Amino acid sequence: MKKLLVFVLVFILGAGAGAAALIFGKPSLLSHTPKPVVEALPYNPLTAIPVTESGIQSNLGSSGHYVSFNLEFDVALPALTAQGGTKVEAAGGSGTGSTVLDAKIRNDLINLARSTPYHEFTTSGGLSTFKVQVKTVLESVFGPGTVGPVYFSSLMTQ
């Protein structure tokens, strides 16, 4: 009985010390704030930053088919910097200036392509639907109303 009482007492003290470390430790896990979401920031084509994401390839939702595309779009500078991106100079620069942000965009676009069936690309208006879905994915990253028109500089399905 004495061993059980000691075990319970040590367990309670350990749990209390762990909770105190989570709450009052440096950095506190409870005080972590995520990156700010830029909401309803108006897109202005005069101040927008061009972004190119190239070499995106994925299998499509149906077996045996894949898509490969390069994507170009403009994004509002405050939305880009709020997500960790930087202004990339026009001299051969591409992407957002952040490898983490580029990877997130590519991953989200690959997930979109994997859920898109091949027949969507071959039907009338299918490419326009895919373009709208791509813009929705980009606005989920940067915030609503922060992304300008989306263009495919190349797109191939097979």
N, C-alpha and C positions, 0 to 999 in steps of 0.2 A: 504494500500500500504506500509505503514511504517513497519507493522508487517511482511509482505512478504520479504521486503528488509533485515530486521534483521534476519529472518529465513535463507535466502540464504547465508548471510554473516557468520552466525554461522555454517552452514553446510560446507561451503568451508573451514573455519578455522579448523573445526574438521577433515575433510578429509585430509587436509594438515598435521595436527599434527599426524594423524594415519599413513600416508605415511612416515613421518619423523621418527616415532618410528620403523617402519619396516626396514627402511634403516639404521638408525644410532643407534638403540637400542642394548643393550647387552643381550644375543647374537643376532646378526642380523640374521633375517630369510633369507636374501639374501646371507649371507656368509656361510650358512650351506653346508658342503661338505659331500657327502655320503661316506660310507666305500669304500676303494680302491678296484677296481676289478683287480684281478691278471690275466693278459693276457699272454697266451702262455708260462706259466711257465713250464719248462719240468718236467715231472713226473720221479722221480728216485726211483726205488723200494728199494734201499739200505737206503734211508733217509726218505721214506714215513711213515706216521703215520697210523696205522690201526684204523678203526672206525667201530663200530657195532651199527646198529639201529635195535632194536627188537620190536616185538609186533605191527607191522603195519597192520591194518585191515581196509578194506573198502568194500563197495558194488561195484560190477562191473558195467560196462555200461549197461548191460541187467538186467532186474528185476529178483529177486529171487536168484541171485548168489553173492558170495563174495569171497574175497581173504584175506589171512593172511600170512605174511611172515616176516622173519628176514633177514637182509641185512648186508653183510660185504664187505668193500672196503678199499683201501688205498688212502690217499690223501697227496699231497706235504705239508710239514710243513708250508712254507710261505703262501700258499693259505689258510690253516686252520686258522692260526693266523690272517690273514688279514680280515677274516670274523668273528672274535671274539671267535674262538675256542681255546682250549689249548690242549697240549699233555696229554692224559689220560694214566696213568700207566697201565701196562698189568695186574696187580693184580685185576681182577674183574671189571675193568673200562670199560665203554661202552659209546657210544655217542661221541660228539665232545668236551665235557667239557663246553659247553655253552647251557643252556636250551633254549635260544632264537634261536640259530642256529639249535639245534635239532628239535625244533618245526617247523621251516621253512622247513627243509628237510622233516619231516614227512608230513606236510601239502602239499608240492609239490608232494610227492609220492602218497598221498591219492587222490589228484586231477588227477594224471596220472591214477591210478587204476579205478577211477570213469569214466574215458573216454575210458577205455579198455573193449571191449566186451568179454563175457565169451568164445565165440568160438575161440578167439585168443589164449587162453591157451590150447585149445584142438586140434588145427590144428598142422600139422608138422611144426616145426620151430617157433611156436608161442611164446614159452618161450624165445627163443633166441632174438626174436624181442622185447619182453617186457624188457629183460635185457639191450638191446641197448638203449631203451627209458629211463630206469632208469638211466643209465650212462649219458645220455644227460641231464636229470634233475639235476643230481649231478654236472655236469660241468657248468650248468647255475648258480649254487650257488657258486662254488669254482673257476670257470674260465676254459677256454678250455685247455685241455692237462694236467690238474692237478690231475685227478682221475685215479687210476689204475684199474685193473680188478674188476668186480662186481661179488659177489657170494651170492647165497641164501642159508643160513644155514638151513632154512626150508621154505617151500612154500606149501600152501594148498588152493585149490579152492573148492568151493561147489556150 
